[in-house]
Amino acid sequence: MSMILEPAAVAKENANVRQIGKQCKWLERLNTFLTITKGKGKPHRIITGEVLLEFKGLASVVAKITETNKHSASIQQYLSDIALYWLWTINKVVYHIPREVVDCVDVVDEGLGDVPLAPLLRTPQWCTYVALNWGNEEPDEKGKIQRGVYYGLTMIAGQEYLMVTIQYEIKGVILPMYAYFNTSAHTLRESFDLALHELQPLKTSEENWTVRLVDFDITIAGLINTILFINGEYHKSALGKSKRVWHGYQRLGETGYKLRPRVNTVWAPIGDEYLSAIRAANEVTVKTQRVAHVRRGHWHTYWTGPRSEEQTYIRHWLPPIVVSGRVKQDLPSL
């Protein structure tokens, strides 16, 4: 398997992002903000596309985008991905889910749109990147190869959104495809539809060649399931139900409110522990007194907390389980 140790779109623009962040003094601004809020502040509220307008080097780009897109939020919408890229460079962790796990996690759920938005917002990083490359996979009928997805919270025209980007490679070039979710809504579909109404698709220009996802369809479902899986595993650790160690931000000083950007990218596999259960489910034999069957992997959802208070919605993926059967002894080693 060839690993993408850094998001291709980020790697390509990394020098520009660092330069912009340096001239805008984002790290100093971020550390001051975290110190004032004692580490509880949300960085996307101060590292925004609007702040990027302070960078004079973007003046010509801003002028062209503004000329092409007349919507009032267009320029902040266009610049918000740069702010999100920069937030990723602070921790630089790339998560990876095995293909076998992705195929099980990405199940069709007609009720996905009615799921509360909260689990989608419990992200392990300010900007989380998940690599979805598995080596020498063949392009689809349109010549595309799926490479990864990154997501995080961002501010556009004073409103908070979860911005999600799925990256496709077409003939060596990365094509980002965006989706937005308004965090003030209750369900996934409501948040997607509201963001679609508020943020107009950006018109293509020399500086903007991205694609906006405008339908809550199978593509969106795949994105959401991938995010929910990563967030769910992270949430399990936060609840003490998993021993997985997540790579936190590197801090300076004893107070822990000032950050030191990570130099080298960290590769973090997620879901490898489910491979044995998945492979066993595919190798069930029926030579037993009772009929063997497999309880399919599925999403488990429930509410926690006192009924008299605000409850928390939990959504975790459970692996398949072999019931009343045996599995072959020559399973591939992990």
N, C-alpha and C positions, 0 to 999 in steps of 0.2 A: 504494500500500500504506500503510495506517495503522499506524504503529509504536506498540507498547506499550512505552514507555520505562522502565516500572517494573512489576514483577509486580503485577497488580491487587490480589491479596490482601495483598501487602506494602504497597502504596501506601495502601490503606484503613486499615491498622493501624499505619502507619509512625510516626505521632506517639506512639502508645501504646508501641510497641517501643522507640523512642528514650528515652522517659521511664523505662521499666522498666530499660533498660540503664544509664541515667544514675544512677538511684537504687541499683542493684545494683553500681555502679562496675565495670561489665564491661570498659570500655576500659582502665582502670588495671590491673585484674586480668589482662587479656589481655597487655598490654605487659610487666608484671612476669613473667608466665609465659614469654613469648617471650625475654625477656632472660636469664632463668635457664637456659632450654634452648638458648640461642644460636640462636634462630629455628627450631629443629627440633621444637618441641613441637606437639602436635595440639590446637588450641583447643577442639574439641568435647568434650575431656575435662574442661575446667574451666567452659565456658559450657554449662550443662546445664539441663534442666527442674527438676532438684533444687535448683539454685542459685536458681531463680526463686521458690522457696518463701520466700526471704528478703524478697521484696517484699510488704509488708503490703497493698498495694492489690489483690492477687489473693486475699485471704483469703476473700471471699464466693464467688468463682468456684471456688476450690479446694474449699470446703465443698459446693457443689452438685454438682460433678463427682464428688467422693468418695462422696456419697450415692447418686448414680445408678450409678456403676461401682465395684463392690466389689473388683475385681482389684487386687493390691498395686502393680502398676506403672502403673495407669491414669492417675494424676495426672501422673506424670513423662512418660508417653506423650503426654498432652494438651498439656503445656507445652513439649515438646521442639521443636515447630514454631516457637514464639516465639523460642527460642534460635537456631534455624537461620535464621529471618528476620533476626535481628540480625547474625549473622555475614555474611549477604549484604550488609548495609548498609555493611560496611567497604570492599568493593571496588566494588560496584554496577555490575557488568558484565552486560549482557543479550546473550546470543548468539542469532543468528537463522539458521535453515537454510531455503533456498529450498524451495518446495513440490515442485518437480521433483526435487530431491535427496532429500527425505524420502520421496517415493513410490518411489524406487529403493532407498534404504537399508532401508526397512521391508519386507524380503522375508520370506516364510514359511520358517522353518527349524525342522524338526521336532526337530533336535538342539540347539536353543538352550538347553534346560534343563540339558544336560550340559556346557555351556561353563564353564570355571573362573571363579570369581568375580573374580579379580584385575583384569581389564580394566575392570570396573564401578567399581572403587575408585580408579582413577587420574584423579581429578577435577582440573580446572584451577583451581577455587576451593574454599574451605571449604564454601560453598553456591553451587552453580552454577544459573543460571536460563537456560532456553532458550525464547524466544518463538516460538510456532507460529501466529501470526496472519498471514493473507495478504490482508487487506482485507475486502471485503464478501462473505465466503463465506456460503452459506445454512446454516441450522441443519439438523441431521439429523432423523430421524423422531421423536426425543424432544425436539426443540427446543433441542439443545445445540450450542454452537460451541466447538471446542477452541482454547484460548488459549495454553497453555504448560505446561512441566514444570520443576520445580526439584528438586534432589537434593543430599544431603550426608550426612556422617557425624554421628551423634548418639549420646549415651549414655542408656540407659533402664534403671534399676534395676541399674546396674553393668555392663551388657552393651552392646557396640558394635553399632550397626545402621546400614545405609545406608537413609535415609528418602527416598522418592520420592513426589512429589505431582504429579499431572496436574490442570490447572485447566480446567474447563469453564465457559462462560458460559451461563446460562439466564435469559432475559428481563432481561438487564442485571445479574444477580447471579452472582458467582463461586462455583462449587461445587468444592471441593478433593476429590480422590479419592486416598487414600493407599495405599502399598505399602511393606513393610519387608523388609530382607534382613539376616539374621544374618551378620556378617562372619567368624565362626569356622568357617562351613561351607566346603566346597570348591567345589561347583558352584552355578549360579544357582538351579536348582530346589530343591536341598537348603537353601540359605540362605533362600529364600522360604517353604518349608514349615516350617522350624524357627522362623522369626519368627512365622508364623501360629499356631503351637502355643503360643509363649511369650507373645505379646501378644494379648490378647483384643480383639475389635472393640469400640470404645467405643459405649456406648448413646447415642442421640440425646437431647440436652437443649437448653435455651434457649441455652447457650453453645457447644454442640457440634453442628454440623449437617453434619459431613463424612461421607464414604463410604469404607469400607475395602474394598480390592480383595482378594478371598479366593480367586481362581482363577488359576492360571498359564496364562492363555489368550491370545487375540490382543491384548487390551488391554495385558497385561503385556509381551508381545513387542514391541509398538510402543514402549513406554516404554524397554525395554532397548536396542533398536536405536538409538533416538535418543541415549541416553546413551553407548552404545558408539561412535557416530560422533563425537560431540564429544570424548570421552576419547581416541579413536584419533587424531584430528587434533592434539590437545594432545600426545599421546605422540610423534607423529612429530617435532614441534618439539623436544621434549626430547631426542630421539635425533639431532637435527641433520639430519633428512631433510625438513624443511620450513622455508621462510623466513618463515612466518607469525609476526607479532609478537602475543604475548598480553599483555593488560593486567594487569600485576602490581600488587601492593599498594603504596600510597604510604607511604613510610617517613620517620621523623624521625631526625635525627642521623646520625653517620657509622657507627655500629655496625649500623644497619639492623634493629634488633630492636624498635623502637617504631613503631607504625603511626599514620597519620593517615587517618581515614575520608574517602573520596572524597565530594565535595559533589554533583557532577552525575553522572547515570547515563551510562554508556558503551554505545553500540550497536555490537555486534561481529558482522558477517556472517561466517558460516562455510560453506564449500562452494560459493561462487560460481564458483570456478575449475573445477568439474566440469560446469557448465551446458553449455559448448560440446560436450563429449564426449557428454552425455546427449542433447542436441538433434541432434547429428550421427547418433547411433545411431537416432534416430527418423526420419531423413531419408535412409536408405540406399536407393540405386537398385541394380538388378541388371543394368544394361547394361554388363557387363564380360565378359571371356573366362572368368573363373572366377566361380562363384556367390558373391555377396556375402552376408555374414552378420554378425551382431553377437554378440560375446562379452559376455554380460550382465554388468552390475555385480554384484559378489559380495563376500562376506566372505572375507578371506584370513587363515588362522590358522596359527600356527607357534610352536615353542619356540625360545628363544635361550639361549646360555650353554653352558659346558662340561658334558658329560654326567655328569662325576664330581661336579658341584656342583649346587646348587639352580638350576633353570632358570626363565626368565621366559616366561610365556605372552603372545603378541602376537595381537591381533585387529584388523585394519584393513580398511576398506572400499575396494575398488578399483572405479573407474568403468568403464562399458561401453567396449568398443573395437570400431571398425569394421574388419572383416577382409575383404580382397580385394574391396573395393567403393569406390564414390565417393559423395560426399554432394552434395546440391544446393548451388548457390552462393549462393542467396538465403536463407540461414539468418538468423534474427533476430539483430541485433547485441546484444552483451552490454552 
